[in-house]
Amino acid sequence: GLSLHEPNDYYKGKEVTVSKLKQYELLTQQTVDLKDKLAPKKEVKITTFEALPDDMGRYAFFIKAENEPSFAVYPNKEHVNQFYSTLKSENRAVVHNALAKKYYELGTKHPDARVDVITPRKVDIGDAKIERICITAKRNDPKQHIIFATVNGERMHAPVSKAQWNKMWLSEDMSDYKQRLAAVIFEPFIKKEVKNDVQQQA
């Protein structure tokens, strides 16, 4: 409760003041707003909790709560080890739920701790056109994934890593993710093409 004697429900709809007795006069010092204190705590439902590597290979906890935007937070190494060591254990759910709650609260209270490990890095592809992007599993090996795209009119393909595949499904905007990933993957080809054009014009 909010006092030594009464439960929280006792204060609903009532004004609470902090007063001070000066000689024989009761002076009101401040009025206390109890709305936030009395409101029942909203239960947060975390729908996705994953450990994902960033572009440098450093792992972050990716968290998605229901009806909220996703974010990631870099955990300490001990908690990353905990995450993976309990993947096949009986107490996996307990450990993962505790970690998810801990880092959700950290990311909520400290927004500056949030990082984006989903969105591919931005690359400069100039006037190059990347169209008809498709990311799919290989027919003869479903565990392997491949990206197809038409780059400046030429149909191309390249392998996609497991991490890139997983991040695609976790992205807030899958179409934007595919476009950015295609730019990263086919950037070497585009730069080589531009270099050849420059040499031919010289």
Backbone as a ProteinNet text record, in pm:
[ID]
protein_1_A
[PRIMARY]
GLSLHEPNDYYKGKEVTVSKLKQYELLTQQTVDLKDKLAPKKEVKITTFEALPDDMGRYAFFIKAENEPSFAVYPNKEHVNQFYSTLKSENRAVVHNALAKKYYELGTKHPDARVDVITPRKVDIGDAKIERICITAKRNDPKQHIIFATVNGERMHAPVSKAQWNKMWLSEDMSDYKQRLAAVIFEPFIKKEVKNDVQQQA
[TERTIARY]
81.8	0	85.5	18.8	89.9	109.3	50.2	74.8	94.5	114.4	135.9	6.2	-107.3	-232.9	-333	-331.9	-437.9	-384.3	-462.5	-423	-439.7	-383.4	-389.4	-531.9	-624.5	-763.3	-829.5	-784.3	-843.2	-831	-725.6	-696.5	-759.3	-825.8	-886.1	-990	-979.5	-1077	-1058.1	-951.8	-928.9	-804.7	-805.3	-690.2	-601.6	-474	-380	-285	-268.7	-178.2	-74.1	40.4	144.9	139.9	116.3	98.4	200.3	216.5	309.7	240.3	253.5	190.3	285.9	239.5	319.5	244.2	295.3	227.8	89.6	-18.8	-153.5	-219.5	-140.5	-197.4	-139.6	-228.7	-187.1	-165.2	-42.2	-8.6	10.2	-63.1	-49.5	74.3	167.2	291.6	282	216.8	202.7	89.7	35.5	-66.2	0.7	-22.9	42.1	-49.6	0.1	-75.6	-48.6	-152.6	-136.1	-184.3	-223	-278.8	-182.8	-55.2	42.4	70.4	70	100.1	-13.1	-137.6	-253.1	-289.3	-246.3	-281.7	-216.1	-291.4	-233.4	-121.7	-14.9	98.4	59.5	94.4	63.2	158.1	99.7	179.4	231.6	362.1	423.1	442	394.6	409.5	521.1	631	743.6	722.9	707.3	675.1	798.9	909.2	1032	1153.4	1237.9	1362.9	1470.5	1567.1	1671.4	1808.1	1912.1	2049	2095.8	2130.2	2167.7	2303.5	2386.1	2515.1	2500.1	2580.6	2581.9	2681.9	2710	2800.1	2943.3	2977.5	3112.6	3119.7	3004.9	3002.6	2972.4	2947.3	2913.6	2765	2733.4	2594.2	2514.2	2389.1	2294.9	2166.9	2093.5	1962.1	1858.1	1788.3	1681.3	1549.5	1473.5	1350.3	1234	1123.9	1001.1	887.1	831.1	715.2	589.7	481.2	354.9	312.7	277.3	231.1	336.7	464.1	573.5	680.9	755.2	864.4	975.3	1041.7	1149.2	1276.7	1366.4	1498.1	1593.7	1721.1	1822	1910.9	1969.2	2058.1	2178.7	2297.5	2416.6	2420.5	2416.5	2421.8	2566.5	2586	2720.9	2747.1	2872.4	2912	2851.5	2842.1	2787.6	2644.2	2565.1	2425.4	2411.9	2505.5	2506.1	2534.5	2631.5	2663.6	2544.8	2474.1	2354.7	2248.8	2230.8	2130.4	2156.5	2280.5	2313	2328	2379	2399.1	2267.8	2159.8	2030	1935.8	1985.3	1899.2	1833	1906	1852	1823	1820.3	1794.4	1647.5	1608.4	1469	1428.6	1525.3	1492.3	1516.6	1516.1	1537.2	1435.9	1308.2	1202.8	1221.2	1254.4	1271.3	1387.4	1501	1620.6	1598.8	1544	1523.2	1420	1315.7	1214.5	1274.3	1359.2	1423.3	1517.1	1593.9	1685	1607.5	1499.5	1417.2	1359.4	1307.7	1248.5	1354.3	1470.8	1579.4	1622.7	1644.2	1695.1	1585.3	1460.9	1348.9	1340.3	1349.4	1343.6	1462.7	1580.1	1699.7	1682.5	1633.7	1614.2	1503.2	1403.9	1292.3	1333.3	1406.2	1450	1565.6	1646.5	1763.6	1762.5	1683.7	1673.2	1807.4	1904.1	2035	2111.9	2064.1	2129.2	2081.6	1978.2	1922.2	2013.4	2021.9	2100.3	2016.8	2052.9	1984.2	2078.2	2048.4	2131.7	2060	1943.6	1864	1892.9	1881.9	1894.6	2035.5	2050	2182.6	2243	2374.9	2443.5	2411	2413.1	2381.6	2506.1	2490.8	2603.1	2564.7	2664.9	2641.8	2654.8	2542.6	2545.7	2521.8	2527.6	2513.3	2380.6	2387.2	2265.4	2224.3	2289.4	2259.6	2115.4	2055.2	1917.9	1916.8	1858	1843.2	1694.1	1648.7	1505.4	1477.9	1348.8	1299.9	1382.5	1387.8	1467.6	1387.3	1452.2	1388.2	1491.1	1455.3	1543.1	1470.5	1533.1	1464.9	1563.4	1508.8	1592.1	1628.4	1744.2	1785.1	1695.9	1664.3	1577.1	1640.7	1768.3	1835.2	1888.8	1886.9	1933.8	1861	1744.4	1661.2	1729.8	1840.5	1910.9	1999.1	2024.8	2103.4	2009.3	2046	1958.9	2032.6	1954.9	2013	1929.5	1996.2	1926.4	1938.8	1826.9	1822.9	1786.3	1845.3	1811.2	1854.8	1783.9	1823.3	1900	2029.7	2117.6	2155.6	2107.7	2132	2095.6	1983.2	1933.5	1986.2	2082.6	2141.5	2093.7	2040.3	1992.2	2110.9	2113.7	2226.3	2176.8	2266.4	2233	2359.2	2337	2448.2	2397.4	2486.7	2443.4	2406.9	2317.4	2274.4	2305.6	2364.6	2400.2	2276.5	2293.3	2183.7	2136.6	2232.4	2198.2	2118	2158.1	2085.7	1944.1	1930.5	1799.2	1708.9	1762.5	1684	1642.6	1733.8	1704.4	1595.3	1588.8	1484.5	1346.3	1329.3	1198.8	1168.1	1271.9	1252.1	1240.8	1267.1	1265.9	1124.9	1115.6	986.5	933	1024.5	987.7	1069.9	1009.8	1083.7	1128.2	1045.8	1079.6	1203.2	1207.3	1322.3	1447.1	1428.7	1541.7	1604	1519.6	1568.7	1645.8	1592.8	1657.3	1795.2	1803	1930.3	2030.9	1980.9	2070.4	2124.7	2039.2	2082.5	2191.9	2177.1	2278.2	2412.2	2408.2	2531.2	2597.1	2516.9	2570.8	2624.9	2552.3	2593.2	2677.4	2712.9	2795.9	2928.2	3000.9	3128.1	3109.9	3002.4	2975.7	2947	2866.2	2829.3	2952.8	3039.7	3161.1	3255.9	3262.9	3348.6	3296.1	3163.2	3098.9	3125.5	3114.5	3139.5	3285.4	3376.5	3519.9	3550.4	3487.7	3508.4	3457.4	3342.4	3284.9	3378.2	3436.1	3527.2	3651.3	3704.4	3824.7	3797.9	3676.7	3641	3626.4	3581.4	3560.3	3691.3	3792.3	3921	3996.6
-119.2	0	124.6	238.6	366	424.6	362.5	406.5	282	302.3	188.3	115.4	182.2	125.7	88.9	157.2	136.4	76.5	-12.7	-66	41.2	17.6	116.4	153.6	55.2	80.2	188.1	203.6	301.2	443.6	467.9	604.2	639.9	543.9	572.2	682.9	784.3	893	994.5	981.5	1074.7	1159.1	1278.6	1367.5	1347.6	1327.4	1305.3	1424	1477.8	1591.5	1559.6	1625.4	1615.9	1745.1	1733.8	1853.1	1855.8	1975.8	1994	2073.2	2027	2094.9	2201.6	2329.1	2440.4	2501.6	2480.1	2517.2	2451.2	2528.6	2469.5	2473.3	2506.2	2518.6	2411.7	2343.5	2239.8	2303.5	2308	2371	2265	2282.5	2189.1	2225.8	2133.2	2159	2119.5	2008.3	1966.2	1864.6	1861	1761.3	1651.3	1527.5	1413.4	1352.6	1339.9	1275.9	1125.9	1050.5	906.5	823.7	890.2	816	708.2	748.3	652	540.5	575.7	476.6	375.9	423.7	337.2	256.1	303.2	233	95.5	-7.5	-141.8	-146.9	-219.3	-227	-302.1	-242.5	-304.4	-422.1	-536.9	-656.2	-651.9	-654.4	-649.1	-790.8	-813.6	-945.3	-938.7	-1006.5	-1010.3	-1126.7	-1094.9	-1197	-1258.7	-1183.1	-1234.7	-1196.6	-1295.1	-1270	-1357.8	-1293.6	-1366.2	-1304.4	-1384.6	-1333.5	-1323.5	-1202.8	-1180.7	-1111.3	-1150.3	-1082.8	-954.8	-854	-733.8	-755.7	-653.4	-667.8	-703	-675.5	-704.3	-837.9	-907	-1036.7	-1029.1	-910	-894.3	-922	-1001.1	-1040.4	-938.9	-923.7	-836.6	-915	-878.5	-938.5	-855.9	-921.3	-857.4	-883.6	-776.1	-787.1	-721.6	-793.2	-738.5	-763.4	-654.1	-663.4	-637.5	-696.7	-683.8	-537.5	-496	-359.5	-252	-291.3	-195.9	-219.2	-114.3	-134.6	-219.7	-295.2	-382.1	-301.2	-356.5	-296	-404.1	-371	-464.3	-393.5	-472.4	-419.3	-512.8	-455.1	-538.2	-587.4	-718.7	-771.5	-796.5	-828.9	-866.7	-1011.3	-1046.8	-1176.9	-1293.5	-1277.3	-1383.7	-1417.9	-1316.1	-1339.2	-1400.3	-1368.3	-1433	-1581.9	-1613.3	-1753.5	-1825.4	-1755.8	-1812.9	-1845.1	-1753.3	-1770.6	-1898.6	-1918.2	-2033.9	-2163.4	-2154.7	-2276.6	-2340.3	-2261.8	-2316	-2347.7	-2336.6	-2359.2	-2496.5	-2598.1	-2734.3	-2786.9	-2697.2	-2740.1	-2722.8	-2786.1	-2781	-2641.7	-2566.5	-2433	-2322.2	-2358.9	-2260.2	-2145.7	-2179.1	-2076.5	-1980.5	-2034.8	-1952.1	-1854.3	-1906.9	-1823.6	-1718.5	-1761	-1668.1	-1561	-1599.1	-1500.5	-1396.6	-1443.4	-1351.8	-1255.6	-1308.1	-1223.2	-1124.3	-1172.5	-1085.8	-970.1	-1001.2	-898.3	-797.3	-849.2	-763	-663.3	-713.3	-625.3	-542.2	-586.7	-502.3	-379.7	-402.9	-292.5	-198.4	-256.2	-173.9	-84.2	-143.3	-66.8	35.3	7.5	99.8	218.3	189.4	295.1	376.9	312.9	381.4	365.8	447.7	437.7	449.2	518.6	533.9	401.9	301.4	169.8	84.2	130.1	53.4	60.3	-50.5	-55	-123.7	-98.6	-161	-263.2	-390.9	-496.2	-563.5	-510.5	-568.6	-500.8	-370.3	-296.1	-305.8	-353.3	-359.7	-219.7	-213.5	-83.4	-16.5	114.8	189.7	199.7	166	175.9	267.1	330.2	422	345.5	326	254.2	349.3	479.8	579.7	570.4	566.9	560.8	417.8	321.2	181	146.7	61.4	18.5	-128.1	-153.1	-290.5	-319.4	-415	-443.6	-593.2	-626.2	-764.5	-850.3	-805.6	-875.4	-990.3	-1104.1	-1222	-1295.7	-1325.4	-1402.8	-1532.2	-1644.3	-1772.4	-1882.4	-1998.8	-2114.7	-2187.3	-2250.8	-2327.8	-2450.9	-2486.7	-2602.5	-2732.6	-2749.5	-2875.1	-2878	-2762.4	-2755.2	-2641.5	-2670.8	-2568.5	-2492.8	-2548.3	-2480.2	-2366.9	-2369	-2263.4	-2163.2	-2034.5	-1930.4	-1846.2	-1789.5	-1718.1	-1594	-1489.3	-1367	-1350.1	-1321.1	-1291	-1143.7	-1078.4	-938.2	-901.2	-807.2	-752.9	-623.9	-626.6	-512.3	-448.4	-325.8	-254	-340	-410	-489.4	-631.2	-665.5	-799.8	-881.6	-1000.7	-1087.1	-1151.7	-1137.9	-1188.9	-1264.6	-1341.7	-1410	-1423.2	-1441	-1453.7	-1523.5	-1588	-1654.3	-1553.9	-1596	-1515.3	-1594.2	-1529.7	-1599.4	-1630.8	-1721.7	-1759.1	-1638.1	-1556.5	-1437.1	-1338.4	-1319.1	-1226.6	-1276.9	-1407.3	-1469	-1448.8	-1476.3	-1461.7	-1316.7	-1224.8	-1082.5	-1032.5	-1090.4	-1050.7	-1073.1	-1186.7	-1220	-1138.3	-1079.5	-998.3	-848.9	-812.1	-669.8	-612.3	-484.7	-415.7	-392.3	-370.4	-345.6	-439.8	-552.7	-655.3	-607.2	-528.3	-477.8	-388.1	-300.4	-211.6	-291.9	-394.9	-480	-546.2	-603	-670.6	-574	-453.1	-352.9	-316.7	-296.4	-259.4	-374.8	-496.5	-612.5	-636.2	-620.1	-636.3	-535.1	-413.1	-309.5	-349	-404.5	-447.1	-562.8	-662.1	-782.6	-756.4	-674.7	-651.8	-525.1	-459.1	-337.9	-362.1	-472.6	-495.2	-502.2	-568.1	-578.4	-440.1	-361.2	-227.6	-138.5	-143.9	-61.1	-104.1	-235.6	-287.1	-241.3	-242.7	-200.6	-52.6	28.8	172.9	198.6	122.9	138.1	105.4	-1.7	-40.7	66.9	126.3	232.8	353	386.3	500.9	475.1	350.9	316	319.7	276.2	275.4	417.2	508.5	646.9	725.2	673.1	744.7	738.7
0	0	0	-6.3	-10.2	129.2	230.3	367.8	452.5	579.2	667.6	700	676.3	724.6	616.8	503.7	405	274.4	210.6	80	-27.5	-145.8	-254.2	-291.8	-291.1	-331.5	-246.2	-123.8	-32	-87.2	-167	-212.2	-346.2	-411.7	-541.9	-531.5	-620.5	-623.1	-512.4	-435.4	-324.5	-350.7	-293.6	-305.3	-184.2	-208.6	-99.4	-92	25.9	43.9	149.8	136.5	237.5	317.8	446.3	530.8	644.1	699.2	809.4	920	1041.2	1154.5	1208.2	1196.7	1248.3	1364.7	1483.4	1608.1	1608.1	1592	1593.9	1455.9	1352.5	1218.8	1125.7	1050.9	956.9	819.4	773.2	645.9	537.3	425.8	313.1	232.5	221.3	148.4	1.3	-26.8	-165.7	-180.4	-302.4	-335	-415.8	-377.1	-441.9	-547.3	-670.3	-778.1	-773.1	-740.7	-723.1	-841.9	-950.3	-1064.1	-1114.3	-1133.3	-1184.7	-1085.6	-957.2	-854.8	-837.5	-857.9	-836.5	-960.2	-1077.1	-1200.9	-1202.9	-1241.1	-1247	-1350.3	-1319	-1410.2	-1537.1	-1652	-1780.3	-1803.6	-1831.4	-1856.3	-2000	-2015	-2147.8	-2200.6	-2322.1	-2384.2	-2487.7	-2459.2	-2552	-2648	-2775.4	-2875.4	-2940.6	-2944.2	-3005.6	-2922.3	-2895.8	-2823.6	-2886.9	-2951.7	-3024	-2996.7	-3013.3	-3010.3	-3154.9	-3198.6	-3338.5	-3348.2	-3446	-3463.5	-3545.2	-3511.6	-3595.1	-3709	-3787	-3902.1	-3861.7	-3735.2	-3686.9	-3612.5	-3603.4	-3535.8	-3387	-3336.8	-3195.1	-3175.2	-3072.5	-3052.4	-2971	-3011.8	-2940.6	-2917.7	-2814.2	-2791	-2865.9	-2958	-3034.2	-2962.4	-2937.3	-2859	-2931.8	-2940.3	-3000.2	-2903.4	-2850.1	-2761.9	-2844	-2802.6	-2875.5	-2887.1	-3009.4	-3038.6	-3011.8	-3012.8	-2993.4	-3099.5	-3136.4	-3232.6	-3171.7	-3253.9	-3205.6	-3182.2	-3102.4	-3082.4	-3032.5	-3030.4	-2980.8	-2880	-2790.6	-2687.5	-2678	-2665	-2646	-2501.4	-2479.8	-2343.4	-2301.3	-2173.5	-2133.6	-2177.6	-2186.5	-2242.7	-2164.5	-2034.6	-1949.1	-1988.8	-2020.6	-2056.8	-2196.2	-2285.7	-2417.7	-2400	-2313.6	-2285.1	-2222.9	-2133.3	-2070.6	-2175.2	-2268.7	-2373.7	-2451.5	-2494	-2577.9	-2498.4	-2376.6	-2297.4	-2253	-2253	-2208.9	-2325.2	-2449.8	-2566.2	-2564.3	-2519.1	-2519.5	-2379.2	-2281.8	-2144.1	-2106.8	-1997.1	-1951.8	-1905	-1854.5	-1802	-1904.3	-2032.1	-2138.3	-2128.3	-2118.3	-2116.8	-2000.1	-1883.1	-1762.9	-1781.3	-1827.1	-1845.1	-1954.1	-2068.4	-2179.4	-2145.3	-2073.6	-2032.7	-1938.5	-1847.3	-1752.1	-1825.2	-1920.4	-1997.9	-2084.7	-2145.9	-2231.6	-2150.8	-2033.1	-1947.3	-1902.3	-1863.4	-1814.7	-1922.1	-2044.5	-2149.8	-2215.5	-2204.4	-2249.2	-2158.1	-2027.7	-1931.1	-1949.2	-1977	-1998.1	-2120.5	-2229.7	-2352.7	-2341.8	-2256.2	-2236.1	-2148.5	-2042.1	-1950.1	-2007.5	-2091.5	-2148.9	-2301.1	-2371.1	-2517.9	-2589.5	-2526.7	-2590	-2595	-2520	-2520.4	-2637.7	-2705.8	-2817.6	-2940.5	-3011.1	-3134.9	-3243.6	-3367.5	-3480.9	-3543.9	-3524.2	-3583.4	-3700.7	-3736.2	-3844.1	-3978.5	-3982.6	-4108.4	-4166.3	-4290.2	-4353.3	-4366.1	-4361.1	-4370.9	-4504.4	-4503.8	-4625.4	-4712.7	-4840.1	-4933.3	-5049.6	-5106.5	-5218.3	-5349.9	-5417.7	-5545.5	-5663.1	-5633.9	-5739.3	-5811.8	-5944.7	-6027.1	-6061.5	-6001.3	-6032.7	-5996	-6077.6	-6051.9	-6009.9	-5893.5	-5845.4	-5836.3	-5915.6	-5924.1	-5912	-5899	-5895.3	-5799.6	-5675.4	-5573.7	-5513.3	-5503.3	-5443.7	-5358.7	-5234.7	-5146.8	-5112.6	-5141.7	-5124.2	-5085.8	-5048.9	-5017.5	-5146.6	-5146.8	-5264.1	-5278.3	-5399.7	-5423.7	-5376.1	-5406.2	-5371.7	-5229.1	-5161.4	-5022.2	-4950.4	-4892	-4826.6	-4713	-4661.1	-4552.3	-4604.7	-4735.1	-4798.3	-4864.8	-4858.5	-4913.4	-5017.1	-5107.2	-5220.1	-5253.2	-5301.3	-5341.1	-5492.7	-5556	-5699.4	-5715	-5812.7	-5840.2	-5981.3	-6038	-6167.9	-6141.5	-6172.7	-6146.3	-6279.4	-6298.6	-6424.9	-6546.3	-6534.5	-6646.8	-6654.1	-6569.2	-6571.8	-6451.5	-6478.3	-6370.5	-6300.2	-6167.4	-6089.9	-5967.5	-5907.9	-5782.6	-5697.3	-5567.3	-5472.7	-5346.7	-5271.6	-5148	-5039.4	-4951.9	-4837.4	-4710.7	-4612.1	-4488.1	-4404.8	-4311.6	-4221.7	-4141.7	-4095	-4016.7	-4100.9	-4226.3	-4315	-4342.7	-4359.6	-4382.3	-4260.5	-4141.7	-4018.4	-3995.3	-4022.3	-4000.7	-4094.5	-4213.9	-4308.5	-4247.7	-4179.8	-4121.3	-3996.6	-3937.5	-3817.2	-3848.8	-3973	-4010	-4006.6	-3972.9	-3967.8	-4109.7	-4204.8	-4344.1	-4432.4	-4470.4	-4544	-4681.9	-4747.3	-4880.1	-4874.2	-4775.1	-4757.1	-4722.3	-4638.7	-4599.5	-4722.6	-4808.9	-4929.5	-5019.8	-5033.2	-5118.4	-5064.2	-4934.2	-4871.2	-4878.1	-4853	-4855.6	-4996.7	-5096	-5234.9	-5268.8	-5219.5	-5244.4	-5183.1	-5061.4	-4993.4	-5069.1	-5105.5	-5169.2	-5310.2	-5386.2	-5525.6	-5544.6	-5435.3	-5443.1	-5516.3	-5488.5	-5559.3	-5711.3	-5755.9	-5900.1	-5958.6	-5887.2	-5935.4	-5946.1	-5844.9	-5846.2	-5958.4	-5980.9	-6088	-6224	-6236.9	-6361.6	-6388.4	-6283.3	-6295.2	-6332.9	-6270.4	-6297.9	-6444.2	-6495.5	-6635.2	-6731.2	-6696.2	-6779.5	-6786.1	-6671.5	-6663.8	-6748.9	-6740.8	-6817.2	-6967.5	-7007.8	-7149.6	-7205.1	-7115.5	-7157.8	-7162.2	-7091.7	-7083.4	-7216.5
[MASK]
++++++++++++++++++++++++++++++++++++++++++++++++++++++++++++++++++++++++++++++++++++++++++++++++++++++++++++++++++++++++++++++++++++++++++++++++++++++++++++++++++++++++++++++++++++++++++++++++++++++++++

